[in-house]
Amino acid sequence: METLRFILDNHGLISFLLGQHLFIVALAVGLAILTGVPAGIAISQHAGLRRWVLAFAAVLMTIPSAALFGLMIPVLSLVGYGIGVVPAVIALFLYSQLPIIRNTSTALSNIDPALREAAIGMGMSTWQRLRKVELPLAVPLIMAGVRMATVINIGIAAIAAYIGAGGLGSLIIRGITQTDTRQLLAGALVISVIAIAADYALYALQRLLTPRGLNTSTLMAGRLKEATT
């Protein structure tokens, strides 16, 4: 009850920190979509290249968030952005690459070759096949990768408060330094709620973008292949 009372009494501050948090995550994931989806498309038909790109993205994911934020400070200090939003966005952008690239390449690699042959038989160019046939079929798995990246980054963005990026992590840091359980729990609770809300919102968008009549078994096969990759 004390935590809820703290949230209500400080709703203005929490709303401000929430806005900072969502801005950092949205910018990082948005940029990751702009790069990750094209990268996934590019490697989807090249098994060797796909293996190397996914391995590199996986290595980025294994770097502890505190370490990655720390590495950003001396590097970006050279251009005047050692702390703040810029290093936070870059770090979250890197963490977003693996789920988006992997899901995009898996979805496109898993499309029935007969569909491509039919599109070629209709005289479609490579770009037309991609835009009208392949990407619509790949939407569910691509969106699943975006959902995963978003939920992961909402949690990791809390660590960004240590490098002056703001966000809800500031409440957690204050709670730890001031030994104030209310602030610590308030920050953790709001982060958990927005992560769940973002996941449900993106799932609704995923359903909206998925073509009607899409074969469920194809999607399941894609998810199974992704899980074993």
C-alpha positions as CSV (number, residue, x, y, z in Angstrom):
1,M,0.0,0.0,0.0
2,E,2.9,2.4,0.7
3,T,4.2,1.8,-2.7
4,L,0.9,2.6,-4.4
5,R,0.5,5.7,-2.2
6,F,4.0,6.8,-3.3
7,I,3.0,6.4,-6.9
8,L,-0.2,8.4,-6.5
9,D,1.6,11.2,-4.5
10,N,4.4,11.4,-7.1
11,H,2.4,10.8,-10.3
12,G,3.8,13.9,-12.0
13,L,7.4,12.8,-11.5
14,I,6.7,9.2,-12.5
15,S,4.9,10.4,-15.6
16,F,7.9,12.4,-16.6
17,L,10.3,9.5,-16.0
18,L,7.9,7.2,-17.8
19,G,8.0,9.5,-20.9
20,Q,11.8,9.5,-20.8
21,H,11.9,5.7,-20.5
22,L,9.5,5.1,-23.4
23,F,11.3,7.6,-25.6
24,I,14.6,5.9,-25.2
25,V,13.1,2.4,-25.9
26,A,10.9,3.6,-28.8
27,L,13.8,5.4,-30.5
28,A,16.2,2.4,-30.1
29,V,13.7,-0.2,-31.3
30,G,12.6,2.0,-34.1
31,L,16.1,2.4,-35.4
32,A,16.7,-1.3,-34.9
33,I,13.7,-2.2,-37.1
34,L,15.0,0.1,-39.8
35,T,18.3,-1.8,-39.9
36,G,17.4,-5.2,-38.6
37,V,14.6,-6.0,-41.0
38,P,16.7,-5.2,-44.1
39,A,19.7,-7.2,-42.6
40,G,17.4,-10.1,-42.0
41,I,16.1,-10.0,-45.6
42,A,19.7,-9.8,-46.9
43,I,20.9,-12.9,-45.1
44,S,17.7,-15.0,-45.4
45,Q,18.9,-16.8,-48.5
46,H,22.6,-17.0,-47.6
47,A,23.2,-19.7,-44.9
48,G,26.8,-18.9,-44.4
49,L,26.4,-15.1,-44.0
50,R,23.3,-15.7,-41.8
51,R,25.4,-17.8,-39.4
52,W,28.1,-15.2,-39.0
53,V,25.6,-12.2,-38.7
54,L,23.5,-14.0,-36.1
55,A,26.6,-15.1,-34.2
56,F,27.8,-11.5,-34.0
57,A,24.4,-10.3,-32.9
58,A,24.3,-13.0,-30.3
59,V,27.7,-11.9,-28.9
60,L,26.3,-8.4,-28.5
61,M,23.4,-9.8,-26.5
62,T,25.8,-11.6,-24.1
63,I,27.5,-8.4,-23.0
64,P,26.2,-7.4,-19.6
65,S,24.2,-4.2,-19.9
66,A,26.2,-2.3,-17.3
67,A,29.4,-3.2,-19.1
68,L,28.1,-2.1,-22.5
69,F,26.9,1.2,-21.0
70,G,30.3,1.6,-19.4
71,L,32.1,1.0,-22.7
72,M,30.0,3.7,-24.4
73,I,31.2,6.4,-22.0
74,P,34.9,6.7,-23.1
75,V,34.1,6.0,-26.8
76,L,31.3,8.6,-27.1
77,S,33.1,11.1,-24.9
78,L,35.3,11.7,-27.8
79,V,32.3,13.4,-29.6
80,G,30.8,14.9,-26.5
81,Y,28.1,12.3,-25.8
82,G,29.7,10.2,-23.1
83,I,26.6,10.1,-20.9
84,G,22.9,10.7,-21.4
85,V,20.4,9.5,-23.9
86,V,22.8,8.9,-26.8
87,P,24.8,6.1,-25.3
88,A,21.6,4.6,-23.9
89,V,19.9,4.5,-27.3
90,I,23.0,3.1,-29.0
91,A,23.3,0.3,-26.4
92,L,19.6,-0.6,-26.6
93,F,19.8,-0.5,-30.4
94,L,22.5,-3.1,-30.3
95,Y,20.5,-5.3,-28.0
96,S,17.6,-5.2,-30.3
97,Q,19.4,-6.5,-33.3
98,L,19.4,-10.2,-32.6
99,P,15.7,-10.9,-32.2
100,I,14.7,-8.7,-35.1
101,I,17.4,-10.0,-37.6
102,R,16.9,-13.6,-36.5
103,N,13.1,-13.6,-36.7
104,T,13.1,-11.8,-40.1
105,S,15.6,-14.2,-41.7
106,T,13.9,-17.2,-40.2
107,A,10.5,-16.1,-41.4
108,L,11.7,-15.5,-44.9
109,S,13.7,-18.7,-45.1
110,N,10.7,-20.7,-44.0
111,I,8.4,-19.5,-46.8
112,D,7.1,-22.3,-49.0
113,P,9.3,-22.4,-52.2
114,A,6.1,-23.1,-54.2
115,L,4.9,-19.6,-53.3
116,R,8.0,-18.0,-54.7
117,E,7.7,-20.2,-57.9
118,A,4.1,-19.1,-58.3
119,A,5.1,-15.4,-57.9
120,I,7.9,-15.9,-60.5
121,G,5.4,-17.6,-62.8
122,M,3.1,-14.5,-62.5
123,G,6.0,-12.3,-63.7
124,M,6.8,-10.6,-60.4
125,S,10.2,-9.1,-59.9
126,T,12.3,-9.8,-56.8
127,W,11.1,-6.6,-55.2
128,Q,7.4,-7.3,-56.0
129,R,7.7,-10.9,-54.6
130,L,9.2,-9.5,-51.4
131,R,6.7,-6.7,-51.0
132,K,3.5,-8.6,-52.0
133,V,4.2,-12.2,-51.0
134,E,7.1,-12.8,-48.7
135,L,7.0,-9.9,-46.3
136,P,3.2,-10.2,-45.6
137,L,3.8,-13.9,-44.8
138,A,6.7,-13.0,-42.6
139,V,5.0,-10.3,-40.6
140,P,4.0,-12.5,-37.6
141,L,7.5,-13.7,-36.9
142,I,9.0,-10.3,-37.6
143,M,6.6,-8.7,-35.1
144,A,7.4,-11.4,-32.6
145,G,11.0,-10.3,-32.8
146,V,10.0,-6.6,-32.3
147,R,7.9,-7.6,-29.3
148,M,10.8,-9.5,-27.8
149,A,13.3,-6.6,-28.4
150,T,10.8,-4.1,-26.9
151,V,10.2,-6.0,-23.7
152,I,13.9,-6.8,-23.2
153,N,14.8,-3.1,-23.7
154,I,12.2,-1.8,-21.4
155,G,13.9,-3.7,-18.6
156,I,17.5,-2.9,-19.7
157,A,16.6,0.8,-20.1
158,A,16.4,0.9,-16.3
159,I,20.2,0.5,-16.1
160,A,20.6,3.5,-18.4
161,A,19.8,5.8,-15.5
162,Y,23.3,5.1,-14.2
163,I,24.7,7.0,-17.1
164,G,22.4,9.9,-16.8
165,A,19.8,8.8,-19.4
166,G,16.9,9.3,-16.9
167,G,13.8,7.1,-17.1
168,L,12.2,4.9,-14.5
169,G,15.5,3.4,-13.5
170,S,16.1,6.7,-11.6
171,L,13.5,5.6,-9.1
172,I,15.2,2.3,-8.5
173,I,18.6,4.0,-8.1
174,R,17.2,6.5,-5.6
175,G,15.5,3.7,-3.8
176,I,18.8,1.8,-3.4
177,T,20.9,4.8,-2.4
178,Q,18.3,6.2,0.0
179,T,17.3,2.8,1.3
180,D,13.7,3.7,0.3
181,T,11.8,0.5,-0.6
182,R,8.8,2.6,-1.9
183,Q,10.8,4.2,-4.7
184,L,12.6,0.9,-5.6
185,L,9.3,-1.0,-5.8
186,A,7.5,1.8,-7.6
187,G,10.1,1.9,-10.3
188,A,10.1,-1.9,-10.7
189,L,6.3,-2.1,-10.7
190,V,5.8,0.6,-13.3
191,I,8.5,-1.0,-15.6
192,S,6.8,-4.4,-15.3
193,V,3.4,-2.9,-16.1
194,I,4.6,-1.0,-19.2
195,A,6.5,-4.1,-20.4
196,I,3.4,-6.2,-20.3
197,A,1.3,-3.4,-21.8
198,A,3.8,-3.0,-24.7
199,D,3.8,-6.7,-25.4
200,Y,0.0,-6.8,-25.6
201,A,-0.2,-3.7,-27.7
202,L,2.4,-5.0,-30.2
203,Y,0.6,-8.4,-30.2
204,A,-2.6,-6.6,-31.2
205,L,-0.7,-4.8,-34.0
206,Q,0.8,-8.2,-35.1
207,R,-2.6,-9.7,-35.4
208,L,-3.8,-6.6,-37.3
209,L,-0.9,-6.8,-39.8
210,T,-1.1,-10.6,-40.3
211,P,-2.9,-11.5,-43.6
212,R,-6.2,-13.3,-43.2
213,G,-6.1,-17.0,-43.9
214,L,-2.4,-17.3,-43.1
215,N,-1.6,-20.9,-42.5
216,T,-1.1,-21.5,-38.8
217,S,1.0,-24.5,-39.4
218,T,3.5,-22.5,-41.4
219,L,3.8,-20.1,-38.4
220,M,4.3,-22.9,-36.0
221,A,7.0,-24.5,-38.2
222,G,8.7,-21.1,-38.3
223,R,8.7,-20.8,-34.6
224,L,10.0,-24.3,-34.1
225,K,12.8,-23.6,-36.6
226,E,13.6,-20.4,-34.8
227,A,13.8,-22.1,-31.4
228,T,16.3,-24.6,-32.7
229,T,18.5,-22.1,-34.5
